[in-house]
Amino acid sequence: EAGVAQSPRYKIIEKRQSVAFWCNPISGHATLYWYQQILGQGPKLLIQFQNNGVVDDSQLPKDRFSAERLKGVDSTLKIQPAKLEDSAVYLCASSPLAVSYNEQFFGPGTRLTVL
Amino acid sequence: AQKITQTQPGMFVQEKEAVTLDCTYDTSDQSYGLFWYKQPSSGEMIFLIYQGSYDEQNATEGRYSLNFQKARKSANLVISASQLGDSAMYFCAMREVMNSGYSTLTFGKGTMLLVSP
């Protein structure tokens, strides 16, 4: 079974530029998560999708971050414009369901550096 | 207030010895779950072990066991017979069911474990 795929693995941009990350979850997984992990901290949930609907985006900085999951499969996370403090690893995860015990399966992450 | 507290920024252990990584949590829910994930330098989060709040037995998965003390709200990870490949960051996380009916994970800040030969 293929795992969660993310691209790119690394990205370096200058502040005020735009960037987009892509995630393809494990086939059949209804729930998709985007996390931000700043160096030295644990992952922080940015947004959670159930199929193609958003169920939690309370910690997403909506003035600059946006995410979509068209057709309930793969997802993109966009930052526009980027700030220095957005430098972090962006992790995508998926699980079969979100309403009961299910471990989340994580992708390798995208390491973003904003200069 | 932090929901997940990992008080050990770093831990050192010699190969083949056991090590305990601490985790305390804060919730008023009756139903919740506790996870431990390993994050090697490659960056991927690897699921290790899960403990449900109603599970009476401590969870075990191979060399990993979870010392669950519900009254103290602690869920410490015990790694027996440490191996060099165990060197990584370890994160404790808590699953809570939100009002929407969906669950979410909250992570601690992590503990860096270094295993020496």
Interface residues (C-beta under 8 A of the other chain):
Chain A: T31 Y33 G40 Q41 G42 P43 K44 L45 Q48 Q50 V55 D56 V89 L91 A93 A98 V99 S100 Y101 E103 Q104 F105 F106 G107 P108 G109 R111
Chain B: I4 G33 F35 Y37 S42 G43 E44 M45 I46 F47 Y50 G52 F91 A93 R95 V97 M98 S100 G101 Y102 S103 T104 L105 T106 F107 G108 K109 G110
